Each structure stands twice: as structure tokens, then as C-alpha cells.
Amino acid sequence: MATNVTIEVRGNRCERCGHEWIPREGAEPRVCPKCKSPYWNKPRQKKRERMDQK
Ligand SMILES: [Zn+2]
């Protein structure tokens, strides 16, 4: 059976490799500890909506 775990703690999830980890307090990692991607918290944009914001 598949393990179904709901993470309710403040965790980080890499948008690149899907890695999830618990960050240390007061320090948000700049890169994913697994794939070392600096864009782990920045989902890739599907559409160009640069004019959406003022
Ligand atoms: Zn990653």
C-alpha cells in the first residue's frame, strides 16, 4: 500500500526535483539541498504575464 503522509509542518518543497525538507528556523535555504537549485521555490512560469503587476 502506498504511504500517504501529510506534512503539516513548515516544510520546503523543491519545484525542480520535488524534494521536501524541513528548513531551519530563521534561515531559508537559498538552494535545494538535494539538487542545489537556487530556483527550488520558484515554479516555472507557464505564461508570460510580466505586465500583470504594476
Ligand atoms: Zn531540488
PDB file of the backbone (N, CA, C, O) and the ligand in Angstrom, with CONECT records:
HET     ZN  A 101       1
ATOM      1  N   MET A   1       0.842  -1.203   0.000  1.00  0.00           N
ATOM      2  CA  MET A   1       0.000   0.000   0.000  1.00  0.00           C
ATOM      3  C   MET A   1       0.867   1.239   0.000  1.00  0.00           C
ATOM      4  O   MET A   1       1.971   1.261   0.545  1.00  0.00           O
ATOM      5  N   ALA A   2       0.350   2.230  -0.606  1.00  0.00           N
ATOM      6  CA  ALA A   2       1.139   3.458  -0.689  1.00  0.00           C
ATOM      7  C   ALA A   2       1.094   4.211   0.632  1.00  0.00           C
ATOM      8  O   ALA A   2       0.081   4.257   1.330  1.00  0.00           O
ATOM      9  N   THR A   3       2.199   4.773   0.921  1.00  0.00           N
ATOM     10  CA  THR A   3       2.272   5.547   2.152  1.00  0.00           C
ATOM     11  C   THR A   3       1.739   6.941   1.910  1.00  0.00           C
ATOM     12  O   THR A   3       2.245   7.684   1.069  1.00  0.00           O
ATOM     13  N   ASN A   4       0.725   7.273   2.650  1.00  0.00           N
ATOM     14  CA  ASN A   4       0.122   8.588   2.464  1.00  0.00           C
ATOM     15  C   ASN A   4       0.433   9.450   3.676  1.00  0.00           C
ATOM     16  O   ASN A   4      -0.136   9.274   4.753  1.00  0.00           O
ATOM     17  N   VAL A   5       1.327  10.363   3.477  1.00  0.00           N
ATOM     18  CA  VAL A   5       1.765  11.199   4.586  1.00  0.00           C
ATOM     19  C   VAL A   5       1.436  12.652   4.296  1.00  0.00           C
ATOM     20  O   VAL A   5       1.746  13.182   3.229  1.00  0.00           O
ATOM     21  N   THR A   6       0.818  13.263   5.247  1.00  0.00           N
ATOM     22  CA  THR A   6       0.520  14.681   5.097  1.00  0.00           C
ATOM     23  C   THR A   6       1.476  15.500   5.964  1.00  0.00           C
ATOM     24  O   THR A   6       1.518  15.377   7.188  1.00  0.00           O
ATOM     25  N   ILE A   7       2.212  16.312   5.291  1.00  0.00           N
ATOM     26  CA  ILE A   7       3.172  17.130   6.029  1.00  0.00           C
ATOM     27  C   ILE A   7       2.526  18.466   6.373  1.00  0.00           C
ATOM     28  O   ILE A   7       2.180  19.254   5.494  1.00  0.00           O
ATOM     29  N   GLU A   8       2.373  18.697   7.653  1.00  0.00           N
ATOM     30  CA  GLU A   8       1.727  19.928   8.080  1.00  0.00           C
ATOM     31  C   GLU A   8       2.709  20.923   8.659  1.00  0.00           C
ATOM     32  O   GLU A   8       2.369  22.074   8.933  1.00  0.00           O
ATOM     33  N   VAL A   9       3.881  20.479   8.833  1.00  0.00           N
ATOM     34  CA  VAL A   9       4.885  21.394   9.377  1.00  0.00           C
ATOM     35  C   VAL A   9       5.371  22.324   8.278  1.00  0.00           C
ATOM     36  O   VAL A   9       5.114  22.108   7.094  1.00  0.00           O
ATOM     37  N   ARG A  10       6.050  23.317   8.682  1.00  0.00           N
ATOM     38  CA  ARG A  10       6.561  24.248   7.689  1.00  0.00           C
ATOM     39  C   ARG A  10       7.732  23.610   6.951  1.00  0.00           C
ATOM     40  O   ARG A  10       8.864  23.570   7.433  1.00  0.00           O
ATOM     41  N   GLY A  11       7.422  23.138   5.819  1.00  0.00           N
ATOM     42  CA  GLY A  11       8.468  22.471   5.067  1.00  0.00           C
ATOM     43  C   GLY A  11       8.704  23.162   3.743  1.00  0.00           C
ATOM     44  O   GLY A  11       7.890  23.957   3.272  1.00  0.00           O
ATOM     45  N   ASN A  12       9.803  22.845   3.178  1.00  0.00           N
ATOM     46  CA  ASN A  12      10.103  23.391   1.862  1.00  0.00           C
ATOM     47  C   ASN A  12       9.998  22.283   0.832  1.00  0.00           C
ATOM     48  O   ASN A  12      10.308  21.121   1.093  1.00  0.00           O
ATOM     49  N   ARG A  13       9.559  22.676  -0.318  1.00  0.00           N
ATOM     50  CA  ARG A  13       9.463  21.696  -1.385  1.00  0.00           C
ATOM     51  C   ARG A  13      10.084  22.267  -2.646  1.00  0.00           C
ATOM     52  O   ARG A  13       9.750  23.359  -3.106  1.00  0.00           O
ATOM     53  N   CYS A  14      10.977  21.499  -3.168  1.00  0.00           N
ATOM     54  CA  CYS A  14      11.676  21.950  -4.361  1.00  0.00           C
ATOM     55  C   CYS A  14      10.782  21.788  -5.583  1.00  0.00           C
ATOM     56  O   CYS A  14      10.249  20.709  -5.845  1.00  0.00           O
ATOM     57  N   GLU A  15      10.632  22.866  -6.316  1.00  0.00           N
ATOM     58  CA  GLU A  15       9.793  22.820  -7.511  1.00  0.00           C
ATOM     59  C   GLU A  15      10.513  22.116  -8.658  1.00  0.00           C
ATOM     60  O   GLU A  15       9.921  21.805  -9.692  1.00  0.00           O
ATOM     61  N   ARG A  16      11.763  21.882  -8.454  1.00  0.00           N
ATOM     62  CA  ARG A  16      12.560  21.296  -9.535  1.00  0.00           C
ATOM     63  C   ARG A  16      12.623  19.782  -9.435  1.00  0.00           C
ATOM     64  O   ARG A  16      12.329  19.069 -10.394  1.00  0.00           O
ATOM     65  N   CYS A  17      13.013  19.302  -8.258  1.00  0.00           N
ATOM     66  CA  CYS A  17      13.178  17.855  -8.127  1.00  0.00           C
ATOM     67  C   CYS A  17      12.137  17.242  -7.217  1.00  0.00           C
ATOM     68  O   CYS A  17      12.053  16.020  -7.096  1.00  0.00           O
ATOM     69  N   GLY A  18      11.328  18.099  -6.565  1.00  0.00           N
ATOM     70  CA  GLY A  18      10.266  17.581  -5.720  1.00  0.00           C
ATOM     71  C   GLY A  18      10.737  17.186  -4.335  1.00  0.00           C
ATOM     72  O   GLY A  18       9.978  16.607  -3.559  1.00  0.00           O
ATOM     73  N   HIS A  19      11.954  17.488  -4.030  1.00  0.00           N
ATOM     74  CA  HIS A  19      12.496  17.145  -2.726  1.00  0.00           C
ATOM     75  C   HIS A  19      11.856  18.004  -1.647  1.00  0.00           C
ATOM     76  O   HIS A  19      11.652  19.206  -1.819  1.00  0.00           O
ATOM     77  N   GLU A  20      11.547  17.357  -0.531  1.00  0.00           N
ATOM     78  CA  GLU A  20      10.945  18.094   0.574  1.00  0.00           C
ATOM     79  C   GLU A  20      11.826  17.987   1.792  1.00  0.00           C
ATOM     80  O   GLU A  20      12.369  16.925   2.099  1.00  0.00           O
ATOM     81  N   TRP A  21      11.959  19.090   2.475  1.00  0.00           N
ATOM     82  CA  TRP A  21      12.790  19.079   3.672  1.00  0.00           C
ATOM     83  C   TRP A  21      12.317  20.137   4.642  1.00  0.00           C
ATOM     84  O   TRP A  21      11.579  21.057   4.290  1.00  0.00           O
ATOM     85  N   ILE A  22      12.759  19.982   5.857  1.00  0.00           N
ATOM     86  CA  ILE A  22      12.372  20.929   6.893  1.00  0.00           C
ATOM     87  C   ILE A  22      13.492  21.960   7.054  1.00  0.00           C
ATOM     88  O   ILE A  22      14.631  21.624   7.379  1.00  0.00           O
ATOM     89  N   PRO A  23      13.142  23.197   6.823  1.00  0.00           N
ATOM     90  CA  PRO A  23      14.158  24.245   6.941  1.00  0.00           C
ATOM     91  C   PRO A  23      14.457  24.570   8.392  1.00  0.00           C
ATOM     92  O   PRO A  23      13.643  24.337   9.285  1.00  0.00           O
ATOM     93  N   ARG A  24      15.602  25.093   8.593  1.00  0.00           N
ATOM     94  CA  ARG A  24      15.954  25.520   9.941  1.00  0.00           C
ATOM     95  C   ARG A  24      15.323  26.869  10.233  1.00  0.00           C
ATOM     96  O   ARG A  24      15.071  27.672   9.334  1.00  0.00           O
ATOM     97  N   GLU A  25      15.081  27.089  11.495  1.00  0.00           N
ATOM     98  CA  GLU A  25      14.417  28.336  11.866  1.00  0.00           C
ATOM     99  C   GLU A  25      15.295  29.542  11.554  1.00  0.00           C
ATOM    100  O   GLU A  25      16.503  29.564  11.792  1.00  0.00           O
ATOM    101  N   GLY A  26      14.621  30.524  11.016  1.00  0.00           N
ATOM    102  CA  GLY A  26      15.320  31.787  10.772  1.00  0.00           C
ATOM    103  C   GLY A  26      16.262  31.756   9.596  1.00  0.00           C
ATOM    104  O   GLY A  26      16.970  32.727   9.329  1.00  0.00           O
ATOM    105  N   ALA A  27      16.273  30.661   8.905  1.00  0.00           N
ATOM    106  CA  ALA A  27      17.179  30.615   7.766  1.00  0.00           C
ATOM    107  C   ALA A  27      16.533  29.859   6.627  1.00  0.00           C
ATOM    108  O   ALA A  27      16.359  28.642   6.691  1.00  0.00           O
ATOM    109  N   GLU A  28      16.189  30.572   5.610  1.00  0.00           N
ATOM    110  CA  GLU A  28      15.620  29.913   4.448  1.00  0.00           C
ATOM    111  C   GLU A  28      16.741  29.565   3.477  1.00  0.00           C
ATOM    112  O   GLU A  28      17.538  30.421   3.095  1.00  0.00           O
ATOM    113  N   PRO A  29      16.788  28.337   3.098  1.00  0.00           N
ATOM    114  CA  PRO A  29      17.864  27.917   2.203  1.00  0.00           C
ATOM    115  C   PRO A  29      17.769  28.599   0.851  1.00  0.00           C
ATOM    116  O   PRO A  29      16.681  28.818   0.318  1.00  0.00           O
ATOM    117  N   ARG A  30      18.887  28.916   0.332  1.00  0.00           N
ATOM    118  CA  ARG A  30      18.885  29.560  -0.989  1.00  0.00           C
ATOM    119  C   ARG A  30      18.833  28.530  -2.100  1.00  0.00           C
ATOM    120  O   ARG A  30      18.358  28.794  -3.204  1.00  0.00           O
ATOM    121  N   VAL A  31      19.318  27.388  -1.785  1.00  0.00           N
ATOM    122  CA  VAL A  31      19.316  26.345  -2.807  1.00  0.00           C
ATOM    123  C   VAL A  31      18.720  25.072  -2.236  1.00  0.00           C
ATOM    124  O   VAL A  31      18.707  24.865  -1.022  1.00  0.00           O
ATOM    125  N   CYS A  32      18.235  24.236  -3.110  1.00  0.00           N
ATOM    126  CA  CYS A  32      17.717  22.948  -2.687  1.00  0.00           C
ATOM    127  C   CYS A  32      18.876  22.081  -2.200  1.00  0.00           C
ATOM    128  O   CYS A  32      19.900  21.973  -2.876  1.00  0.00           O
ATOM    129  N   PRO A  33      18.717  21.467  -1.037  1.00  0.00           N
ATOM    130  CA  PRO A  33      19.806  20.660  -0.502  1.00  0.00           C
ATOM    131  C   PRO A  33      20.067  19.401  -1.320  1.00  0.00           C
ATOM    132  O   PRO A  33      21.082  18.726  -1.145  1.00  0.00           O
ATOM    133  N   LYS A  34      19.155  19.107  -2.190  1.00  0.00           N
ATOM    134  CA  LYS A  34      19.313  17.886  -2.986  1.00  0.00           C
ATOM    135  C   LYS A  34      19.888  18.163  -4.366  1.00  0.00           C
ATOM    136  O   LYS A  34      20.912  17.605  -4.760  1.00  0.00           O
ATOM    137  N   CYS A  35      19.201  19.042  -5.090  1.00  0.00           N
ATOM    138  CA  CYS A  35      19.648  19.296  -6.465  1.00  0.00           C
ATOM    139  C   CYS A  35      20.413  20.608  -6.577  1.00  0.00           C
ATOM    140  O   CYS A  35      20.901  20.979  -7.645  1.00  0.00           O
ATOM    141  N   LYS A  36      20.505  21.302  -5.439  1.00  0.00           N
ATOM    142  CA  LYS A  36      21.294  22.538  -5.380  1.00  0.00           C
ATOM    143  C   LYS A  36      20.756  23.619  -6.294  1.00  0.00           C
ATOM    144  O   LYS A  36      21.483  24.522  -6.708  1.00  0.00           O
ATOM    145  N   SER A  37      19.475  23.517  -6.602  1.00  0.00           N
ATOM    146  CA  SER A  37      18.906  24.520  -7.492  1.00  0.00           C
ATOM    147  C   SER A  37      18.504  25.763  -6.709  1.00  0.00           C
ATOM    148  O   SER A  37      17.800  25.656  -5.704  1.00  0.00           O
ATOM    149  N   PRO A  38      18.933  26.921  -7.143  1.00  0.00           N
ATOM    150  CA  PRO A  38      18.549  28.159  -6.469  1.00  0.00           C
ATOM    151  C   PRO A  38      17.119  28.567  -6.766  1.00  0.00           C
ATOM    152  O   PRO A  38      16.607  29.536  -6.206  1.00  0.00           O
ATOM    153  N   TYR A  39      16.487  27.827  -7.642  1.00  0.00           N
ATOM    154  CA  TYR A  39      15.115  28.163  -8.028  1.00  0.00           C
ATOM    155  C   TYR A  39      14.137  27.138  -7.484  1.00  0.00           C
ATOM    156  O   TYR A  39      13.086  26.891  -8.074  1.00  0.00           O
ATOM    157  N   TRP A  40      14.493  26.546  -6.353  1.00  0.00           N
ATOM    158  CA  TRP A  40      13.651  25.480  -5.796  1.00  0.00           C
ATOM    159  C   TRP A  40      12.282  26.000  -5.397  1.00  0.00           C
ATOM    160  O   TRP A  40      11.304  25.253  -5.420  1.00  0.00           O
ATOM    161  N   ASN A  41      12.200  27.290  -5.028  1.00  0.00           N
ATOM    162  CA  ASN A  41      10.921  27.832  -4.561  1.00  0.00           C
ATOM    163  C   ASN A  41      10.274  28.699  -5.622  1.00  0.00           C
ATOM    164  O   ASN A  41       9.319  29.427  -5.349  1.00  0.00           O
ATOM    165  N   LYS A  42      10.789  28.619  -6.807  1.00  0.00           N
ATOM    166  CA  LYS A  42      10.229  29.423  -7.885  1.00  0.00           C
ATOM    167  C   LYS A  42       9.712  28.520  -8.982  1.00  0.00           C
ATOM    168  O   LYS A  42      10.474  28.026  -9.813  1.00  0.00           O
ATOM    169  N   PRO A  43       8.399  28.308  -8.976  1.00  0.00           N
ATOM    170  CA  PRO A  43       7.816  27.459 -10.009  1.00  0.00           C
ATOM    171  C   PRO A  43       8.004  28.074 -11.379  1.00  0.00           C
ATOM    172  O   PRO A  43       7.915  29.288 -11.562  1.00  0.00           O
ATOM    173  N   ARG A  44       8.258  27.230 -12.305  1.00  0.00           N
ATOM    174  CA  ARG A  44       8.495  27.717 -13.657  1.00  0.00           C
ATOM    175  C   ARG A  44       7.231  28.355 -14.213  1.00  0.00           C
ATOM    176  O   ARG A  44       6.122  27.860 -14.013  1.00  0.00           O
ATOM    177  N   GLN A  45       7.419  29.430 -14.893  1.00  0.00           N
ATOM    178  CA  GLN A  45       6.284  30.162 -15.427  1.00  0.00           C
ATOM    179  C   GLN A  45       5.790  29.518 -16.713  1.00  0.00           C
ATOM    180  O   GLN A  45       6.558  29.144 -17.600  1.00  0.00           O
ATOM    181  N   LYS A  46       4.492  29.410 -16.765  1.00  0.00           N
ATOM    182  CA  LYS A  46       3.897  28.807 -17.960  1.00  0.00           C
ATOM    183  C   LYS A  46       3.612  29.864 -19.016  1.00  0.00           C
ATOM    184  O   LYS A  46       3.809  29.655 -20.213  1.00  0.00           O
ATOM    185  N   LYS A  47       3.136  31.015 -18.523  1.00  0.00           N
ATOM    186  CA  LYS A  47       2.806  32.078 -19.458  1.00  0.00           C
ATOM    187  C   LYS A  47       3.588  33.335 -19.118  1.00  0.00           C
ATOM    188  O   LYS A  47       4.026  33.543 -17.986  1.00  0.00           O
ATOM    189  N   ARG A  48       3.742  34.139 -20.108  1.00  0.00           N
ATOM    190  CA  ARG A  48       4.424  35.409 -19.861  1.00  0.00           C
ATOM    191  C   ARG A  48       3.417  36.461 -19.436  1.00  0.00           C
ATOM    192  O   ARG A  48       2.652  36.985 -20.245  1.00  0.00           O
ATOM    193  N   GLU A  49       3.440  36.750 -18.153  1.00  0.00           N
ATOM    194  CA  GLU A  49       2.494  37.734 -17.631  1.00  0.00           C
ATOM    195  C   GLU A  49       3.269  38.793 -16.866  1.00  0.00           C
ATOM    196  O   GLU A  49       3.011  39.064 -15.693  1.00  0.00           O
ATOM    197  N   ARG A  50       4.175  39.348 -17.532  1.00  0.00           N
ATOM    198  CA  ARG A  50       5.036  40.319 -16.871  1.00  0.00           C
ATOM    199  C   ARG A  50       4.335  41.649 -16.682  1.00  0.00           C
ATOM    200  O   ARG A  50       4.752  42.470 -15.865  1.00  0.00           O
ATOM    201  N   MET A  51       3.275  41.857 -17.432  1.00  0.00           N
ATOM    202  CA  MET A  51       2.575  43.139 -17.341  1.00  0.00           C
ATOM    203  C   MET A  51       1.401  43.052 -16.373  1.00  0.00           C
ATOM    204  O   MET A  51       0.582  43.967 -16.279  1.00  0.00           O
ATOM    205  N   ASP A  52       1.337  41.950 -15.666  1.00  0.00           N
ATOM    206  CA  ASP A  52       0.229  41.773 -14.730  1.00  0.00           C
ATOM    207  C   ASP A  52       0.405  42.649 -13.503  1.00  0.00           C
ATOM    208  O   ASP A  52      -0.562  43.160 -12.937  1.00  0.00           O
ATOM    209  N   GLN A  53       1.635  42.810 -13.110  1.00  0.00           N
ATOM    210  CA  GLN A  53       1.906  43.632 -11.941  1.00  0.00           C
ATOM    211  C   GLN A  53       2.233  45.050 -12.363  1.00  0.00           C
ATOM    212  O   GLN A  53       2.697  45.311 -13.473  1.00  0.00           O
ATOM    213  N   LYS A  54       1.982  45.920 -11.468  1.00  0.00           N
ATOM    214  CA  LYS A  54       2.229  47.320 -11.772  1.00  0.00           C
ATOM    215  C   LYS A  54       3.717  47.629 -11.664  1.00  0.00           C
ATOM    216  O   LYS A  54       4.129  48.768 -11.886  1.00  0.00           O
TER     217      LYS A  54
HETATM  218 ZN    ZN A 101      15.685  20.166  -5.683  1.00  0.00          ZN2+
END
